[in-house]
Amino acid sequence: MIRQRTLKSIVKATGVGLHGGRKVTLVLRPAAPDTGVVFHRIDLDPPLDLPADPYAVCDTRMCSGLEKGGEKVGTVEHLMSALAGLGIDNLHVDVDAPEIPILDGSSGPFVFLLQSAGIEEQNAPKKFMRVKKPVEYREGDKWVRLEPYDGFRLTFSIVFNHPAIDSTSTSVTVDFAEQSYVRDVARARTFGFMQDVESMRAVGLALGGSLDNAIVMDEYRVLNADGLRYADEFVKHKVLDAIGDLYLCGYPLLAAYSAHKAGHALNNQILRVLLEDRQAWEVVTFEHDASTPAAVARQFAPALAGV
């Protein structure tokens, strides 16, 4: 049986918020089966619970945030991506600020935290959302699509017309039946342009951004002294974001995702298109080995989560 997962113990981290620039303390706690991922703004009185929910997504300009009652928790996508990559279904996320810390701009530090706490299988079958028919969302020349697939595969292409990005691979396919989230995706960092920083900061964004938590480019080149972590790090980060954005539906997807020039907003829109067509999806479990698709069995092998 493919089982639900949570953490074995509590783990804590401190960092800075990418957009607010404030110090943030993050505590990850185990949760019971069928809890899902629930964010808790513990700095509020009373504390506010914000469950992962595509209909609670707000502020998709530069990140994915959740909003409830006028209060927010932003930049959830990198943590959500790590949870999806390691197959963690149930978790309490305590945070004392309006956003999750950016750490190094990738999901790598979250993977380290989660693996340090230990991953525990629970006595409940993992629930998947299986896409049964293709759905698509378009805005001009940007588009995103989900199609039936017995596993989870993502194909992404980007166009930036920037020499540093164009010199790398600008399209990629990642299939988790064959590739590792931890090795092949998790360390890809967010990226931005020096010329955008001033305008972003004028509207209260990127106040905590630096070369320590993003790939930064001027008009011609990457400014980070250590260069890129992957030859295709830019498009890999878009895949990383998409994994986190899609996991806000509450279940791991069984689907082939493909996108061109998409971002957080389109990823959220495709989830809404999917959920609103009740014939396009179903929730399934695999309680017997014989019924488990081979790609799912490989991705969620019980021996070592996500590696």
C-alpha positions in Angstrom: 0.0 0.0 0.0 1.2 3.5 -0.8 0.8 5.3 2.5 0.5 8.8 3.7 3.5 10.5 5.2 4.3 13.1 7.9 7.4 14.0 10.0 8.8 11.9 12.8 9.7 15.0 14.9 9.4 18.8 15.0 12.0 20.9 13.2 12.7 24.6 13.3 14.4 27.2 11.0 14.9 30.9 11.0 15.4 33.1 7.9 14.4 36.2 6.1 11.2 36.9 4.1 12.0 37.5 0.5 9.4 40.3 0.0 9.0 41.7 3.5 12.6 41.5 4.5 11.7 40.5 8.0 13.2 37.8 10.2 10.9 34.7 10.1 10.8 31.7 12.4 9.4 28.5 10.9 8.4 25.4 12.8 7.3 22.2 11.0 5.2 19.7 13.1 3.8 16.2 12.4 0.1 16.0 11.6 -2.4 13.2 11.7 -3.6 11.3 8.6 -5.9 13.3 6.3 -4.9 16.6 7.9 -3.2 17.9 4.7 -0.8 20.8 4.9 -2.0 23.6 7.3 -0.2 26.9 7.8 -0.6 28.7 11.1 0.1 32.4 11.6 1.1 32.1 15.2 2.0 35.8 15.5 -1.7 36.7 15.3 -4.1 36.7 18.3 -5.8 34.3 18.0 -3.5 32.3 15.7 -4.9 31.9 12.2 -5.1 28.6 10.3 -4.6 28.6 6.5 -5.0 25.2 4.9 -3.4 24.6 1.5 -6.3 25.4 -0.9 -6.1 26.7 -4.5 -9.1 28.9 -3.8 -7.3 30.7 -1.0 -4.3 31.6 -3.3 -3.6 35.3 -3.5 -0.9 37.7 -4.6 0.6 35.6 -7.5 2.7 38.5 -8.8 6.0 37.1 -7.5 5.0 34.2 -5.3 2.0 32.0 -4.2 0.4 33.1 -1.0 -2.7 32.0 0.9 -5.2 34.5 2.4 -8.0 34.2 4.9 -9.9 37.0 6.6 -7.5 39.6 5.2 -4.4 37.9 6.6 -1.8 36.2 4.5 1.1 33.8 4.4 3.2 34.3 1.3 5.9 32.5 -0.6 4.6 29.1 0.3 5.6 27.5 -3.1 9.2 26.4 -2.3 8.1 24.6 0.9 5.1 23.1 -0.8 7.4 21.9 -3.6 9.7 20.1 -1.1 6.7 18.5 0.6 5.4 17.2 -2.8 8.9 16.1 -3.8 9.3 14.1 -0.6 5.7 12.8 -0.6 4.7 14.4 2.7 0.9 14.6 2.9 0.3 15.9 6.4 2.1 18.8 8.2 1.5 21.7 10.5 3.5 24.8 9.5 3.9 27.4 12.2 5.1 30.8 11.0 5.5 34.1 12.9 5.3 36.5 9.9 3.3 37.0 6.7 5.6 34.8 4.6 7.7 31.7 4.6 11.5 32.4 4.8 13.2 32.4 1.5 16.4 30.6 2.8 18.6 30.1 -0.3 15.9 30.7 -2.9 15.4 27.0 -3.7 13.7 24.0 -2.0 17.0 22.5 -1.0 17.1 23.8 2.6 13.4 22.7 3.1 14.4 19.2 1.9 17.3 19.2 4.4 15.0 20.3 7.2 12.3 17.7 6.4 14.9 14.9 6.1 16.5 15.9 9.3 13.2 15.6 11.1 12.7 12.2 9.6 9.8 11.1 7.4 7.2 8.7 8.8 4.7 6.5 7.0 1.2 6.6 8.4 -1.4 3.9 8.7 -3.6 5.4 6.0 -3.5 5.1 2.2 -2.1 8.1 0.3 -4.7 9.9 -1.8 -3.9 11.0 -5.3 -5.8 13.3 -7.6 -5.9 11.5 -11.0 -6.5 13.7 -14.1 -9.0 11.8 -16.3 -9.2 14.2 -19.3 -7.1 17.1 -20.6 -7.7 20.6 -19.3 -6.0 23.8 -20.5 -5.8 27.4 -19.6 -4.4 30.2 -21.8 -3.6 33.9 -21.5 -2.3 35.3 -24.8 0.9 33.3 -25.7 1.1 31.8 -22.2 -0.5 28.4 -21.6 -0.6 25.5 -19.2 -2.2 22.0 -19.6 -2.9 18.9 -17.5 -3.4 15.6 -19.2 -3.9 12.0 -18.0 -0.7 10.1 -17.1 0.0 7.3 -14.7 2.7 9.2 -12.8 3.8 12.8 -12.6 5.7 14.4 -15.4 6.3 18.1 -16.0 7.4 19.8 -19.2 8.2 23.5 -19.2 9.5 26.1 -21.6 10.5 29.7 -21.0 11.3 32.8 -23.1 13.1 35.7 -21.5 15.3 37.2 -24.4 18.2 37.6 -22.0 21.7 36.5 -22.9 22.3 34.7 -19.6 19.1 32.8 -19.8 19.2 32.1 -23.5 22.6 30.6 -23.2 21.1 27.8 -21.0 18.5 25.2 -21.7 15.1 26.9 -21.8 13.0 23.8 -21.9 13.0 20.7 -19.7 11.0 17.6 -19.0 11.1 16.0 -15.6 9.4 12.6 -15.0 9.5 11.4 -11.4 9.3 7.8 -12.5 12.9 8.2 -13.7 14.3 11.3 -12.0 14.9 12.4 -8.5 13.3 15.6 -7.0 16.1 16.0 -4.5 18.9 15.5 -7.1 17.4 17.0 -10.2 15.1 19.8 -9.1 15.3 20.9 -5.4 18.4 23.1 -5.6 17.2 25.3 -8.5 17.0 28.9 -7.2 14.6 31.7 -7.9 16.0 34.4 -10.2 15.5 38.1 -11.0 17.0 41.1 -12.8 18.8 44.0 -11.2 16.8 46.5 -13.2 13.6 45.2 -11.7 14.7 45.5 -8.1 14.0 49.2 -7.6 10.5 49.0 -9.0 9.7 45.9 -7.0 11.0 47.4 -3.8 8.9 50.5 -4.5 5.8 48.4 -4.2 7.0 46.4 -1.1 8.4 43.4 -2.9 11.9 41.8 -2.8 12.9 43.7 0.3 14.8 40.6 1.5 16.3 39.6 -1.8 20.0 39.2 -2.2 22.7 37.2 -4.0 22.4 34.7 -1.1 18.8 33.8 -2.0 18.4 34.3 -5.7 20.2 34.2 -9.1 20.6 37.9 -10.0 21.4 39.2 -13.5 22.2 42.6 -14.9 21.6 43.2 -18.6 24.1 40.7 -19.8 25.2 38.1 -17.2 24.7 36.3 -13.9 26.1 38.3 -11.0 26.4 35.4 -8.5 30.1 34.5 -8.0 29.3 30.8 -7.8 27.4 30.7 -11.1 24.6 28.2 -11.8 23.9 25.0 -9.9 22.3 23.3 -13.0 22.9 24.1 -16.7 19.2 24.6 -16.9 18.6 26.1 -13.5 16.3 28.9 -14.7 13.7 26.6 -16.3 14.3 24.0 -13.5 13.2 26.6 -11.0 10.0 27.1 -13.0 9.4 23.4 -12.6 10.1 23.6 -8.9 7.6 26.4 -8.5 5.0 24.5 -10.5 5.3 21.4 -8.3 4.7 23.6 -5.2 1.8 25.5 -6.8 0.1 22.3 -8.0 0.4 20.7 -4.6 -1.9 23.4 -3.2 -4.7 21.2 -4.5 -4.2 19.0 -1.5 -3.1 15.8 -3.2 -0.2 14.6 -5.3 -1.3 14.7 -9.0 -1.3 11.8 -11.4 -0.9 13.9 -14.5 1.3 15.2 -17.3 1.8 18.9 -16.8 3.0 21.1 -19.6 3.4 24.8 -19.7 4.9 27.7 -21.8 5.8 31.0 -20.2 3.5 30.2 -17.2 3.9 31.3 -13.6 2.2 31.2 -10.3 -1.1 32.7 -11.6 -1.5 30.3 -14.5 -0.6 27.3 -12.2 -3.4 28.4 -9.9 -5.8 28.9 -12.8 -5.2 25.4 -14.2 -6.0 23.9 -10.8 -9.3 25.9 -10.7 -10.2 24.8 -14.2 -9.5 21.2 -13.3 -11.4 21.2 -10.0 -14.4 22.9 -11.6 -14.8 20.1 -14.1 -15.9 17.3 -11.9 -15.6 14.8 -14.9 -11.9 15.7 -15.3 -10.5 14.2 -12.1 -11.0 11.6 -9.3 -9.3 10.9 -6.0 -7.7 7.4 -5.9 -5.7 5.3 -3.5 -3.4 2.3 -4.1 -4.0 -0.2 -1.3 -2.8 -3.2 -3.2 0.5 -3.5 -5.0 -1.1 -5.1 -8.1 -3.1 -1.9 -8.7 -0.2 0.6 -8.3 1.1 2.1 -11.5 4.8 1.3 -11.9 5.7 5.0 -12.0 3.8 5.7 -8.7 5.5 2.7 -7.0 8.9 4.0 -8.0 8.3 7.6 -7.0 6.8 6.7 -3.6 9.0 3.7 -2.8 8.7 3.4 1.0 12.5 2.8 1.6 13.6 6.4 1.3 11.2 9.2 0.6 11.9 11.3 -2.5 15.5 10.3 -3.1 
